[in-house]
Amino acid sequence: MIDDTKGGEFQCLTCDFARNAAEAMKHQSATRHKSIMYSPTEEEISCEECQNNNIHLLQIVRFGGEDMSLLCNSCLCRDYTDSERPSTSYTLANGSLLHHFSNYLKVRDSSCSLCGTERHLNVNAKRKVLCDACLVKQADQRDFVSEASGKFVYLLLGIQEQGSAKSVHKKGGRMVGRRKKKGDASTLSSSRRKREKKPLTTLEEMAKKAYDTKKVNSLIQSESGVSLRSFKGVKATQNDPSSKAQSKTVGYPTGGKTHAKGLKLKDKPAASNRKPNPSPKDLHAKNSPRSQGKANSVPKTSRSAYSMKGVSDTTTGCTPTNSTNTKGSKVASTQSKKLQKGNSQAKPHKTQDETGKARETPSKNKGETNKDQKIDAKHDRPAKKNKTHKSGTPNSIPGSAQNEVSPNENKKATIKSVNDTEDVEFEEGEPVKRFVKYVPKMSYPNLTSYLSEFSHALFLEERLENDFLQDFQITWPKNPNERAFVIAMKSDSEELKKLLPANLIQLGRLPFTNQQPLMLTNQDETKIWYSYVREIESRKSKLTILLELYPWCEESLPRRASNDSFKILPCSAQVNRIMFAMTKIENPKFIKLLLGQESVKQVNFQNRLQFTKETLNDSQKSAIQHVMNNSVTILQGPPGTGKTSTIEEIILQLIQNFHTFPILCVAASNIAIDNIAEKFMVNRPDIKILRIVSQTKEAQYNEQHQLGGICLHNIVNHQLPATVKETIAKLRSGIPGRVSKNQYNKLLTTQNTISDRHVAQAQIIFTTNIASGGRQLKAIKELPVVIMDESTQSSEVSTLVPLSLPGIKRFVFVGDEKQLSSFSNVPQLELSLFERILLNGTYSRPHLLDTQYRMHPAISEFPIRTFYESKLKDGVTAADKSWPGVANPLFFLQCDDGPESKVFNARRGMRGFTYNNKHEARVILGVIHKLIVEKGVPRDEIAVITPYSSQRDLVSELLEKDPIVNPSGVPMVQQMDKDDVIGDSSGANVGAKVTINVVNGVYVATVDSFQGHEKQFVIFSCVRNNKECKIGFVKDRRRLNVALTRAKSGLVIVGNKEVLRRGDPLWSDYVNYLDDRKVISSTLDSY
């Protein structure tokens, strides 16, 4: 089948209109143009008997399972009487001709896969075709079906045989030799002769190669041949799984707007209202033994667990487990707790878990209606908060387990449903407490176990960010071994409207895309089925989606379960790219690296390299040599040790000595990538470089940006035709209906063609981890080298995106495990692959860059001694980094003017809090005044950093209104530097922490977001000031390391030394260190 989501498969030969099957048929019907070409093979579609190319007179007919023919009406009537004609016919009139053209080609051009003969063929369920002569040499002969059996086409195309269909036989059996005749122009009459093929130009040849490569790189390999057209299933009942009266077999005929192979359900799905929380009876597992497979179980010694009070300990559907259910055993599951308006909880009743032990679960309150029971974060919040949930104790989480679950337990405990997040409090910078009991694994027994574990972690993060879908109808497969199922939804559903902006809906965009992950789970989330969109179709007011389970999801589909027992979690664009990358992990060396059970082989050899810079130190040269000889290199780069210069030299050596390109350079943040790209723009203009940014960053990286000239989107926009630029202008106007679907499709096609051309010519490509999974790089057949900067800031799952790209021979990790990793509410998603490789000992000798060039020695002394065990040395002197008029490069300004303030924020039923300190904010303003007025420091060389986002915003507000800092009243600009933030569910917890405020050049940021940045002068606001001397996550060792290593010439710390000294031993050491050097003062007089 043709993938209808990609345009240009069919081209009108009258006007050169090129679109997918659905759009091409609409065009031919509307314009009455007659001839059309199939672009991938440049074959004009015509009758195989008389070469009549009038598409309005053509039809593809299928003779049961024997053969398919493309005939004009005249030839069909001539050769077959009414009673002899097959009932299966695909024409332009019924909107199915082009949808089935690729299937017709498969049948017409079928030949032996070994010798190439077209006669006496046989096929098996895996679509392997062999002739009789080659078949006798095979061991599995019985699995093949002969073309004479009448079932050849059924197996070849994956079509389910229709037992009730009219039996029609083709005269003469399956026709052979058609493939050769199709391209032979001498066999055609002069009036019907096909156009001569013109030789492709260089640009056309590049476009064709890019198109073919994209098709290969964009597919998820599947052994299943099921499609919406061939799928046969039974609708799930609305409530009682044992009721057969509501079950109905469903088929999928042609028709409707399709994406991928999309076709339409024959029967209307039953109207499904929002579902109530299921009773325990509804959730008894009735799956096949396959659901508890032993092959990929995880050893007990590495078992992880999430434990919450009142939550079932049943095994999560597709996560690794050791437990196996005996035949007939039932897995009891629990309901979500419902907070009552009268501040009372539902009375629990007892059920039994798999071990037979009694366990309490809350029961439904009488009088609850379906509407009241729906799970919708926007509507199901209680009118009053439960008074038993106190907010006075930050570390207490109402409703969570008080007893820890051992990681060695057999079963993985489950998490609470959405309703149980009510009144949960969490501090900024701290993961949601229910997830902290999980200890990330250092190694995995196999790839299936690895992918299952991380899929579950992604589910936990996504459920905090996205709403579950409840209003849909499931159709389970009739075949118990089938791994696909269908869901039907109303197109005008309020749930779907939230997923897509109105302007894109008007342009025909659907709320889901092909290969988008959709996670099916039961209502209490004890079982999860990880699936992706295989096909999607829209017709009138209905949306029909064929979902297939990912290969690592080993849980059988619950074919007897009721419809109301399930909900679906749609996934974000980032998770979409991550889970697609999971399907592309094929390199054996990288699989071993991910599993962490075998040591990484390291080869040490001194190549005869001529380095381009004389300033490289020995540690940098050693690291470069290692990259030349090894497929995996781990390079530790502490702050200011010349990581960017080292990466630049690695790239130059690979290009000059090995002629290796394209080289992909990625990082979690844009600033790290920009620093490397700027060096090449200045130092090596002869090398073709390309900067690819995410769509949300395109406006920021405009043509006036210092990297604007190498940004792919600017290059593409500059080369667009005037008519296409007009389409873009209309889209930006936001006025509905100004852009037609045809104009929009032409825009995308033109942009992709230009983009593919420039990507193919680039020697170095710079982008972020998640952006590397975009459509632009799909056109590249091989990426021999990937270099990842700031590897510790990249979560392991986001690292999979560049790691899974095709043709990688070398992967270089550059990072510093002693600085901050990425933040996530799920600890498993915080640990970077860089860190895990070092922790599990599979990479025994990482290369350390040992000389720092950023900081004044007075600033670097404590971090070098404390965090890096004195393994670093200064490459600069005090004179190199001194600033005129600044006596103390390192200075602590004592501020005990008043206590901190606690600031609350609420989102999605969770109550987070952060801190600010208005007294410190006023003092910081005075420090900035002194730097600007007295010390002559430019505003763009000053940064204020703080652990808390609320303090960042408070300081920004003061600076924006200040006449000295911002005399012209320039509005504050916000920048979010990272593209791979997976979740922003908790407001201050994720998205807010990676946002940087810029006030007239002065940077105001959290410590987390400023990692990777540097300024001449940095002011560090510690914020915490309380009688208990609690400093929260300010005592985090890695966060302090980052905060102390951002400044080049001057670091000013503002805080209460006594609170910090008593709050943490590390801070105590640092305050004592500052005291010894007499750089602590309550005024700026000595600064």
N, C-alpha and C positions, 0 to 999 in steps of 0.2 A: 504493500500500500504506500501511497505517497503521503509524505508528511505535509499536511495542509497548513502547518504553521509557518512554513518557509515559502516565500514567494518566488515566482519565476520559473516553475517547472514546465509551464505550458505557455507558448508564445503564438499570438495571432500573426499569421503571415500576411495579413492585409494591412495591419496598422502597427505591428511590432509591440502590441500590448502584451506584457508578460506578467503572469500571476500564478497563484496556486490553482488547484483543480476547481474549487468552488467559485472563485472569482473569474477564472477563465470561462467557465460555462455560462456564468451570468453575462459576461461580455459578449460571447458569441450569440447568445439568445437575444440580447438587446440590440446589437448592431446588425445582426444577420450576416456577419462575415462568415465565410465558408471554410477556409483552410486554417489549420492550426498545427503547431509543431511541438513535439515533446523535447524540451531543451537538453536534458541530460544525454540523450543519444542523437540529438538533432534529427529526429525522424518525423517526417510529416505523417500525420494520422490519416490513413486511407484504407479502403476496402482491400483485403488481402487477395480477392479474386480479380477485380477489375480496376483497382487503384483509384476508385472514385474517392476524392478527398473532401466532399461536401459533408461537413460534420453533422449537419441537420438530417442527413439521410443515412447515417451510420449507426450501428449498434453492435455491442459486444454480447454474444450469446454464449451461454454455458450449457453444454450437453451433459448434465448430471456431473459425474466424476470422471468423464472420459476426456473432454477437450474444451477449449474456449476458442471462439472465432470472432474476428472483426469483419463484419460484412455490411454492405449497403443493403437497403431494403429490396432493391431489384434482385440482387444475387440470392438473398435469403428466400424470397418468394419463388424464384426460379428453381432452386434446389430442394425446397421443402414445402410440402403442403401444410395447410393449417393444422392438421392433426399431428404432423411430424415435427413441427417447430417446438423448440424448448420453451418452457414457461419462464426461465430465468433470462431476462434481457435487460441490458443497461444502455440507455439512450440519453441524448441531450435533453429530451423532453421530460424524462423522469428524474433528471438531475443527478445521474449516477455514472455516466459514460466515462468521464475522465478519472473519477475516483477509482475505477476498476482497471484503468489502462495498465498500471504497473503489474497487476495480477495477470492480465492478459499476456504481457511480455514474458513473465515467468513461465507460463505454460507454453507459449509459442517458441521461446528460445531455450527450453529445457534440453539438456544434453547430459551425457554421462560425465560425472565429475573426474573420472580417471582417464578415459580415452577420447572423450569429446563426441562420440557418436550420438545421433538423435533418434535412433530406432531401438525398439524393444527395450524400453526403459522401465525401471522400477524405482520406487521411492519409499523411504521409511518415515517415521514420525518426526525425525530430526531434519527432514527435508534433504537428506542426502540422496542424490540421484545416481544410479548405476545401471549400465546396460546388462543384458543377460550374461554376456561373456565375462564381464568383470565381477558380476554378482557371485558366480560360482567360486571365486577365490576368497569370498568373505565368510567369516564364521557366523555372522548373525543374519543369514539368509532369510530366516523365517520372519524377521521384522519388516521385510520389504513387501510392497504391494505392486503388482504388475500393472502396466498401463492398460492391459486387456481386461482387468478385473472390474473396471468401471468405478474404481475408487482412487485412481491416480491423482486426479486434480484435488480431491478432498484433502489428501495428506500433504500434497505439495503446497497448498495455500493455507492449510490449517482451518479448513471449513468443515463444520460439523455436518455430517451426512443427513439429508432430509429424507426420512423414511416415507413420508406421505407425498413427496414430490412426484410429479408425473414422470414416468420412465421414458426418456427420449434418447435414442442412440444416434450418433453421428455417422453419416454414410462414409464407409471406408475407414472408420476408426480415427485415432489421433493423427492429424496431418503433420508431416515432417517436411523439412527443407524450406520452411517459410522464412527463416532467418536470413538465409542467403539471398533469396529472391527480393527481400524488402529493399536492400540497398543497391540492387542492380538496375540502373536506370535504363539499360537496353531492353528490358522486358516490358517497359511501359510505353504506351502510345504517346505520340508527341503532345497530345492535348492533356494527358495525365502525367507526363514526365515530371518527376520531382526536381526541385531546384538543385542546381549543382552546389555542392558544399564549397564555400569560400575558405581559403586558408585563414586560420586565426591570426590576428595580430598579436604582438607581444603582450599587450594589455589584456586582450581577450583570453590568451592562454593562461596568464596569471590569474585572471578572474575564475576561469574554469578549474584550475588546480585548487584555488582557495575554496571554491564551492564544494568540491569533492572532499577536501580535507575537513571542512566544517561538518559535513554530514557524518563522517567517521567519528570525529572528536565530540560530537554532540549526542551520540547514541548511548543508551544504557543497554548493555548486552543482556539478553533474556532468552532462556531456552523455551519459553512459552510462545506459541504462535497465536494466542487468543486475541481477538479484537472485539470491538463493540458489535461488529456484524456477526461474528461467529459465537459470541458469548451466549451461553444458555444457563439460566439460573432460576432460582425460586425467591420470590420476595420474602423478606423477613416479616414475621408477624408484628403487629403493633404492640402486643403486650405478652400474651401467654405463649411461650415457645412450643408448647405441646399441641397447640391448636393447629390442625392442618387445614381447617376450613378457610383460613385467611391466606394460605399459601397459593401462589399462582406462578406457573412457569412463564418466563419472560423471554422473548426473542428480540432481535435488533435488526430491523429492515433498513433500507437506505432512506436518505432524506435529511433535511435540516442542515444548518451551518455546522461544519465539522472542523476540528483541529486535530492534527495527526491523522488517525484513521477514522475519525469520528463518524458514527452513525447514530440513529435515533432509536430509543426504546419503542417497541410496538405498543405497549400498554402504558396508560397513564399511571404514574406512581400514585399510590393512595395518599391523600392529603394527610400530612403529618404535622400535628401541632408541636409546640415545644414539649419536650419529654419531661416527665417527672423523674425524680431520682428513683432508681429501681429498688424493688424489695430484694432482700437477700435471696429469695427464691428465684428471681429473675436472673441473678448473677451467678448461679451455680455453674461451674465450668463443665462443659460437655464436649471437650475437644478430644481429638484423636491422640494416641500416645505420642505422636510426633512432637507435640508441644513441649515435651520434657526430654528432648533428645540428649543423650549422654556424650555424643561425639565432641561437642564443643563446650563441655562444662568446665568450670573454673575450679581449681583445687581449693579445698576448704581453707587453707592457710592464707589465701588471698581474697577471701570473701569480703564484700563490702555491704553496708546496710544503711538504710534510712529508717529511722524508727520514730513513730509518733503515737501518742496515746490514743487508744480507741481506733487504730487503723489496722486493717488486716495485714497479716504477714505472708500472704500468698505471693507466689512468684510473679514478678512482672513479666508480661507476655514474651517479649523477644530479647530479654536480657539473659546472660549466662546463668545457669543454675545447676546444682548437683541433684536437687530433689526430683524424684520421679513419682508420679501418681500410679497407684495400683489401679487395675481395671475396676471401674465402677465407683471410684472414690470421687467425692465432690469437694470442690474448693469453695469454702464459704467466703463471701466478701461482705464488706460493710458499707453502710450508707454514710454519706457526708453528714456532718453535724449541722443542724439548723438552729441558728440563734433565734430565740423567740422574742416577740415584742414585749412580753411581760418580764424580760430578763430572767427567764427560767429555761433550763435545758430540757430537751426531750428525754423521756424516761428510757434508760437502756434496757435491752433484752439480751439474753445470752445466746451465742452461737458457738460453733466449734470450728477450730482451724484444722489444718492438715494433720497436726499431731494429736487431735482429739481433745485438746485442752479447751476448757470453757473460756470465752472471751466476750466482753461486753461491747455491744454496738448500739448506737442510738436508734430508736425506732421512730417511725413517722408519727407525727401528731395528727390527731383526728381533725378532719375538716380541711386539711390542706388540699388545694386543687392543683391540677396540672400546671396552671399558670404560675401558682405560687412556688412550685417545686422546680421550675426551670433553673438551669445554671447559666446565669448571664450576669457578668460582673457589674453591669450598669444598673440592673434592676433588682438584684436579689439581696441587697444590703439591708440589714435590719433597721427598723425605725430608731431604735435606741441601742447604744452599745452595752454589752454585758458588763454590769458593774463589778463583777468578780475579776475582771481583767484590769489590773492596775498598771498604770504607766510609770509609776514612781521608780520601779526597779528596771533599769535598761536591759539587764541580762536575762530577765524572765520572759518566757514566751508562753502565754496562756494556751493551753491545749496541747502543748508539745510533750514529748515523753520526758519523764524525770530520770528514767534509768537508761543508761547507754546500751546500745546493741553491739555486741562483739563483732568485729569484722570476720571472725572465723565461723560465724553461724552459716548454716546451710542456705537459708532462705534470705532473699533480699527483701527487706521491709519496704512497705509502700509509703506513699506520700499522701497528704490530705488533699481533698478536693478544694475547689476554688472557694467555697463558702468558709472553709476553716482558716483562711488568711485574715478574717476579721479581727481587728484589735491587736494584731501582732505588731510589736514594736521592734525596730532594729536601728542600730547606730550606723551612720555613714561610714563606709569603709569596712564594715563587717558583713560577711555573708549572712543570708537568712539562716537563722539558727537551726532550722530543721534539717539543713543540708550539711552541717559541719561535722556530723558523725562519720561521714564518708571519708575514707583514707584513700587517696589516689594510688593505683597500683603502679609498680615499677616495671612489671613485665606481664605478658599475656601468653597463654598456651598456643593460640592460633589466631588467624586474622578474623575469623567469625566472632570469636569472643571479644576481640579488640573493638570491632565495629559495633557490636551490640552494646558494649559498655558506654561508648561515647554517644551512641544514638539515644540511650536513656538519659545521659547527662544533658543532651540538647533538648530533650523533651522537658526536663525539669526547668531549664532556663526559659524555654519558649512559653510554657504554661503561665509563667509570671508576666509575660509580655502580651500575649494574644488571647482573644476570646475563643472559647470553644464554640463550634457549630453544633446545633441541636436539631435543626429543622431539615431533615433529609430522609429519604427512603433507601434502605439497603436492599440489594439483590445479591443473595449468596450464590456461589457456583453450584451446579448440580454435581459436578465431578469433585469428589472428596480430595483429590490430589491437586486441584486447581489452586493457583496462588493469586488469582485475580478476583475482584468483586466490583460491583457497580453501585454507585450512589446517584440518586436523582434529587434535584433541588428545584425550587421555584426561582426563576430568574429575577423576580422582583422582591425576593426575600430581603427583609431588613438586615439580616446577617450578612448577605452578600454585598449589599450597598456599602457597608462599612469597609469592604476590602479594596474598593477601587474608586478613584475620583470620578465625578460625574462626567467630566469632559472626555475621559478615556472610554467610559461606557458608551458615549455617543459615537465614538470612533470605531466601535465594534469590538473593543477589547473585552475579554472575558475575565472574571475575577480570579481564575486560576490559569496557570500555564502548563504546558507539557513538561513533565519530569519534576514538577513542584512536589515537595514532600507534604503529605497529609498523614497525620498520625491518628489512627483509630484507637480508641481506648474505651473500656467499660466505664460506667459512671463513677465508680470509686477509684479508678485508675490503678487497679491491681494488675491489669494486663494491657499491654500496648502492642499494636501491630503497626510497624513502620512501613509505609507504602508511599508510592509516588504516582503521579498522574501519567497514565500510559496513553489514554485518548480522552478527548473532551469534545462534546458537541452541544450546540445551542439551537433550539428550535422553538420559535414562538416564546412561550413563557416558561420553558423548561430547560434545565441544564443537566446533562447526563455525563457522568465521568466514570471511566474505567480505571480502577486503581489496581496496581500490582505490588505485591510485597517485595521489599528489597531482598537480594539473595541471602543476606545474613540473618534475616528474620525467619526463624525456624518454627514459630508458633503456627499451628494449623488454624485456618479460619473457623470461627464458631458458627457453623452453618445452621445450627438449630436455635441459635439465640434470637431473641426478639429485637425488633428495631429500636425500641425505647431504651435498651440497655446500653447504648453506645453514644459517644460524642466524638467529634473530630476536631483536631487541633491543626489549623493551617500554619505554615512555617514562614519565617521571614526570608527576604532575599539572600541574606548572609547564610542562613542555614540551608537554603536551597543549593547554593554553590558548594557548601561544605559536604552535604550528603551526596551530591553528584560526584564530587571528588572521591568520596569513599568507594564509589563503584568503579573508579579508574585506577585504583592502587594495584599495579601489576608488576612493577620492577622488583625482582627478588631481593636485591640488595636493600632496598628501602623497606620492604616487608620485614626483613630481619631486624632492621633498625627500629621499626615500630614495635615489634614483639619484645625486644629487649632481652633475649635469651642467649644470644651469641655475641662475642666480642667483635667490635669493628676492626677489620684488618687495617693496619697503618704501614705504609711504605715510606721509608726515609731515603731520599736520593738527592744528591746535589746536582741540579741541572746547570748547564752553562747559560745563565741568564744575564742579560745586560739590562740592569735596572734603569728606568728612565729618570730617577731622582737620586741624587747623592745624599739626600737628607734622611733616607730610610735607615732606621736602626736595625740591629741584629735580630731582634725579636720579630720585627716586621718582615725582614728578608726570609727568616726561617718559616714563617707562616705562609708566605707566597710560594716558597719551594714545595711545601707540603701539598698545597692545592694542586700544583702541576702534576703530582704523582698519585693522588688518591681520589676515590669517588665520593668520600664523605670527609669533611674537615670541620672540626669544632674549634673556633677561634674566640678566646676570651678577651674582651676589650673593655677594661675599666674606663672610667670617665677621662676624657681628654688624651687618650693614648694613641690617637691617630688612626682610628678605625676607618674613617672615610678615605684617608690617603692610602691605606693598605688595600681597601677594596678597589680603589681606582687603579692601583698598580697591578692587582690580580687580573683585572679585566684587560688591561693593556697587554700584559704578558700572554694571556690566552689568545688574544686577537693576533698579535704579532708573531708568536712562535708556533701556535697550533692552528691558526686561521679558524678559530672556533667562533661561530655566531649563528643565530642571535643569542646573546647572553641576557638572561632575565635577572634584574635586580629588584628585590622586593623588601618591604618592611611593614610593620604594623602601622606606622605613622607616616604622614606625608613629608614632614620636616626632614626625616632621616633620608628619604629618597631624594628630596630636593637638594640636599647638601651634596650628594654624590653627583647628581645631574649637573649642578652648577659648575663643578670642577671640569667636567667634560666639555661643557659649553665654552668655558674660558680657555682651557688648556689644549683641547683636541677638537677643533671645529671640523677636522677632516673626517671624523668618525660619525656615521649616521646614527643619531640617537632619537629616541621617541619616549615621550612621557604620556602615560595613560592614566587619567584620573577617573574617579567614579562620577556618575552623572550628577550627583548632588554637589560636586566640587567644580563643575565646569564653569559656572559663573565666576567663582573666585579666581580660577586660572584663566582669565581672559587674555586678550592679545597684549594688554598693557602689563601683565605679570612678567616678572623677570624670566620665567620659563615658558611664557606664552608661545614663543616661536617654535618650540619643540613639542607642544601639547597636541596630541592626535586630533582632538575635537576642533581645535582652532584651524589645523591644516585642512581637515575635511570641510569645515564651514567655508573656508576661503575658496575652495575649489568647487563648491556646489553651483549648479546653474541658477540663473536668476529666478526662474519659475519655482524652483525648489526653495530658494530663500524666501520667496513670497509666502510659501506654505508655512515655513517656520514662523514668519512674522504673524500670520493669522493664528497659529497655535498659541503664540505668546500673548496675543490680545485677550485670550480667555473667553471670547464671545462664542457661545455654542453654535454649531452648525456651519461655521465658516469654512471648515476643512472637510472635504469628502473622504470616504474610506479609500478611494482610489488615489487621491492626492497624498494621503498619509502613507499608504503602502509604497508609493513611488519615492517618497522622501526616505523611508527606511532602506529601500533597495539601493538608492543612489549613495546614501551615506555608507552603507556596508561595502559597496564596491570600491569606493575611494579609500576607505579604512583598510580593507584587505590589501590593497596595493602598497600602501605605505608600511604596514606591518611586515609584509614580506621582504621589504628592502632594508629594514632596520637592522643595525648590528648590535645595538644595546637597547633594551626596553626597560623603562623604569615605571613601577606601579606598586600598589599595595597588595598585601596577601589576598584579600577578598576580591579586589578588582582583577587580579590575574585569572580569575575564573570566569570573566566576562566573555562576551561574544567575540571581542577583538582578537584574542589569542587562539580562538578555536581554528583560525585559518592557518596556523603554523603546524607543520607536520612534525618537527622535532625542535626541542629546546635543549641543547646539549648541556648548558650550564645554568644553574640557578644559585644566586647569592642572596642570602637573607640577612639583612642588618637588623639590629635590635631583636634578636631571636627570642630573648626572654620576655619581651613584651607581647609576643605573639602566642596566643593560646594554641595548644597542640592541634585542635580541630581546624583552626584557621591555617595552620602550617600545612595541613593536608592538601589545601587548594593548589599552591604552587608545586608541592611535592608529587602530585599525581599527574602533572602535565606530561605530554608524550615525549619520549626520546631523551630523557635526562640522563646524562652520564656523570656529571659532577654536581654535588650539592654542598654549599659552603654556609655553615651557621656562624654568624658573628653576633656575640651578645655578652652579657655580664650577669651571671646568676646572683650576684650580690646586690643588684639593683631590683627595682620593682618588676613583677610580672603583671600580666593583664588582670583586671578585676572581673570577677563573676560571682553571682550568688551561689554558684555550684563549684566547690573547691576543685573538682576534677577538671573544670574548664579554665582554672587559673594556672595550673601547672603547664609550663611550656615544654615542648619536646626537647629543647636544648637542656633544660634542667633535668628532665627525666633520664636522658642519656648519661649525664654526669652522675646522677644519683644511683642508677642501677649498675654502674661500673663497666658498661660495655664499651665506653670510650675512655681508655685509661690515661692517655697523655694528651690532654687538650693544650693548644698553643696559647700562651699568655703574652699579650703586648705589655711590656713592662716599663714603659717610660711615659709619664704624663706631661702634656704641654699646655694644659688649659689654666691651671690654678696657680695663684701666688703661693709660694712654699708655705707661708703662714696659714693659708686656708687648707692646703692639702695634707699637712703633717698628721693631723688626727685621723682623717679617713684612711690614709695609707697605713698607719700603724694599727688601727683598730679593725678595719674592714678587710684589708688586703694583706694582713700579717707581714707588713714591711717588705712585700715582694715587689712593690712598685718603687720607682725612683723619679725624682723631678728632672725634667728635661729643660726647665726654665729657671732663671734666677729671680730673686726678689726685685732686682733692678729691671728685669724684663717686664714684670707685671705691676710695677708700682704706678700709682696715679698721683699727679701733682696735688698737694694739699691734703692728702689722706694719710694720716699718721698710722692708723691701725687698719690694715686690710681685713682683719678679723675682729669683729666688735659685737659685744652682747649688751643690748640696751634693756636695763631692768625696768619692767612695767608692772606695777602692782596697784594700779589706780582703781580697779574694780573687778568684779567677778565676770566670768563667761556667761553667755546667754544660750539657752537651749531653744532651737528653732525646729518646729515640727512641719512635716509635709505628709500628705496622704495621697496614695495612688493605688487603684485596684484593690481597695479593701485593706491595704497594709499601711501602717503608720510609722514612717521613718523620722529620724531626727538627726540634726547636725548642730554645730555650735558656731557662734561668732563672739567677738569681743570688741565692742565699740570703743573701749578705752585704748586698746592696742591700735585700732584703726586710726584714731586721731594722732597717736604717736607716730605711726608710719607716715602719715601725711607730712609731719614735721621733718622726718628723715628725708623724704623725697624733696621737699623744699630746699633743704640744706645741700643735697647732691646737685640739684639743678642750678640754684642761685650761687652758692659759695664754691662748689667744687667744679662747676662747669661740665657736668656729665650730661650728654645728650639724652633726651627722653627715651629714645629707642634703644638705649643701652642700660635701661633700668627695668628690673622685674620684681614684682612682689609675689612671693609664693606662700602658700598656707596649706595645711592638711585638709581644711574644711571648705566646702563650696559656699556655704553661707558667708563666711568671712571674706572669701574672694569677691562675692557680690556686694558686700557692705563696703569694702575698700574701693571697689570700682565705682560705686555710686558717689562716694566722697571725692574721688579724683575727677570724675566727670563734671562735677559742679565747682571744682576748685579753679580760681582764676590764674593761679601760677602754673599748675600742671596743664590745664586745658583753657587757655585764654580765649580761644576762638569758639569754644563750645562745640567742639567736634563730637558727633554722636559716637558712643561706644560701639565697637565692632566685636562680634563673637565668632570664634573659630573653634570648630571641632576637628581635631587633627586626625583622629583614628577612624578608618573605614570599617574595621572588623569588630566593632562592638556588637556582640550578639544580642544582648538584651538591654533594655532601658526600662525595666519594669519598675524599678524602685526609685525613680526620680533622681534623688541625690546620689544614689548608690552607683550608678553606672554612667549614664550619659552626662550628668552634671560634672562628674569627676574628670572627664576628658575635654572639657570646654575651657577655652582660654579667652579672657576679656582683654581687649586692647583699647586703652584710653589715650588718644593722641600720641601713640607710640609706646606708652608705658604698658608692659605686659603685667596682667594680674591673673594668676593661675593657681590651681591646686598643684601640690607636689607631683601627683600622678601625671597630670597633663603636661607638666614642664619637663618631664624626663625626656632626654634627647635634645633639649634646648640649652643654651648658655647665654649669659649676658655679662657685661663688664661689672655691673653691680646688682646684687640680689639681696632683697630684704625678706627675711623669713619670719613670718608671724606664727607663733606657736599656739595662740588662742587660749589654751586651757589655763584656768585660774580658779581653783575651788579649795575649800577648806579640807576636803578629803584627800587632796593631792592626787586625784585620778586624772590621768592624761590619755586614756583610751588608746586608739591606734596610733597616736603620736609617738608611742614608744616602739613602733615597728622598726626593726633594725634596718631593713632595706629602704624604708621610706626616709629614715634619717640620713642614710648614705646618699640618696639622691638629692635631698635638700642641701646637704653640705658641700656638694660637688658641682653646683651649677655656676658659681661665680668665678670670674677671671681675676678681677683686681680687688673686689671688695665684697665681703659678706657681712651683713648686719642682721643679727638675730634679736627679735623683740619678744619678750616673754617674762614670766616670773620664775626666776632661777630656783627658788625654794620648792615650788610646786613640781618643777621638772626634776630637781635633784631627788626629791622623795618619791616621785612617781615611777621611777624606773632606774635600775642599776646602770644601764648604758648612758642615760642622760646624766646620772650622777657623775660618772667618769668624765663626761664632756664638760659639765659645769665646773668640776674641779680643775680640769685642764685649762679652761678659760680663766679661772681664778688665779691659777699659778702664773699665767702670763699677764695678769692685771689688765684685762681687756673688757671687764664688766663694769658698767657705769649706769647710773640712773639719769644722766644728762648726756647731751651731745657735745658738751664743751670740749672734751678731750678727743673728739673724733676728727 
